[in-house]
């Protein structure tokens, strides 16, 4: 990435991943991007992909249930390398944003390393949890600042919890509410 660029040169990419669990041997099974203009926050593009798991034997059953994984819905899923290459195109020259983004970044960087792929996004990221902590930390009614709690606080709903695209959209909406505070 060109070091002469600054943060004003980047769009924001609200991302989310779904994985086969939280363990080191778990992997991506879904990834999504909501790319927005960093100045007016208008949505420029949305994208999502289901990813065919390479090692389903390492999956945590509870994670597969939470993410609604089933062979039928993943029959036409992309292989991980193809999904990552498309993802890198979608997030080129962006700052990644997400709810608890360190989780997503861990699995993204791990998967990129498997295929020797270079990130196209800026090395810095934004976390809606951190922003919520800064804006809402004195609210004694809030306990976790998780996506569900923030949605409830802002009176939001979502159609498909633990769907990467729906969670990316929700993180985007929560971000907009948080910056209004």
N, C-alpha and C positions, 0 to 999 in steps of 0.2 A: 504494500500500500504506500502510496506517495506521501512522504512525511511533510510535504509543503501544504497539504490540505489542512483545513481546520474543521471543527465540528459544524460550522454553518454550511459546509459543502455537502452534508449528508442528509438524506431522508431518514425517517424513523421506520423501523420494521418491527412491528409487534409480532412476536413469535410465540409458539407453544409447541411442545412435543408431547407425545404419549410414548410410554416405554413398556417393556415387559416386566418392569419392577424397578426397585431402587438399588439393587445390588450392582457391584462392579461388572458382573458378567451379563447384566441385562442390556437390552438394546432398544433402539428406536423402532416404533411400529407406526408412527404417524407424525407428521410435521406440517406446520402451517405458518403462513406469513400474511399479515395485513400491513402493506406498505403505505405510509402516509407522508405527505409533505410536512417538513419539520417547522414550517412557519404558520400555515393556516390549518394544519392537521387534517386536510382533506384526504380521503382514501384515494390512493392511486391505483391499487391493485390488491386482489386477494388470491391466495393460492393455498392448496392443501394437497397432501399425498399420503396415501396409506403405503406402508413399507412392509414388504414380505420379510418376516423374521428369519434370520439364518440359523439361530439356535433356540428354537422354541422350548427345548428341554431345560434351558436355564430360566425360563419365565416363572414368575411368581403367580400362582393361580389367582390370588386376590387382585393383582394388577390387571390381569387379563379380563377379569370380571368388571372392574372399574372402567376400563377402557372399551368395553363392549367388543373385545376381540372375538372373532369367529372366522372360521375358514371361508365361509361363503362371502362375507363382506371383504375379505382380503384376497379373494381369488384373482383379481386383476391388479393387485398391489404391485408397485414398482420394486425392483431390487434396490437395496440400500444405496449403492454407488450412484445409480441413475437419479434417485430421489435427491441425494446430496448435491449432485451437479446442477440439477434444476434449482434447488434451494439456493445455491451459491449465486446463480444468475439472478434470482428474485431479490436477494439481499445485497447485491453488489452496491457498494458505496452507501451503506446505511449504518445507523447506530441501532443495534438490537435492543428491544425493550420487551420486558415480560414480567409476569408475576412470579417471584422467586426464580429469577432468570438463571441463577447459578446452577440450578438443577438441569435446566435445558442445555445450558452451555457445556456442562460436563459431558453429556451424552453426544452433543454435536461435535465437540472437539475430539472426543474419543473416536467417533465414527469417521471424521475427516482424516484422522491419523491412519486408520486402517487402509484407506485408499490413497494416502499421500496427497490429499487435496489441501489447497491453501485457502484460508478464509478470504472472502472478498468484502467482508464487513469490517467496520472499524474495531479496533481492539478494546475499546471502551463500550460499556453498555449501561442501560438504565433499568432499574428494578422498581416496579410499582409498589412492592412491599416496603422498600426503603423510603419512597415518597410518602406512602401512607403513614409510616412510622413518624416521619418528620411532621406531617400535617395533623395527625390524629392521635398522637401518643398520649395526650392528656384526657382523652375521652374514656372514662372508666367503664363504659358499656361495651367497649371493644376489647377482645381478649387475644386474638390470634393474628388479625390483619390478613387472613387468608382471602382468596378470591371469593369464596362463598360469603364470608362475613362482610367483605367490602361491597359485594353486590347487594346484600340485604340492607346495609347502611345507606346505600344510594338508591334503594328501591328499584333494583334492576332484576331482570329475569334472563335466563338463557335457555335455549331449546335443548341443547345436547351437552350437558356437563361431561367433561373429560373427552371431548372431541377437540382435536387440536385447533381447528378453525374457529369453533365457537368460543373456546377459551382465549384465543388470540383476539377475537373481536371484543370479548368481555374485558380483557386487560386494556385494550384501547379505550373503551368507554370509561372504565375506572380511572385510567390516566387522565382523561379529559375532566372528569369530576374533581380529581385531586388537584389539578393545576388551577381550577377555578376557586379553590378554598383560599 
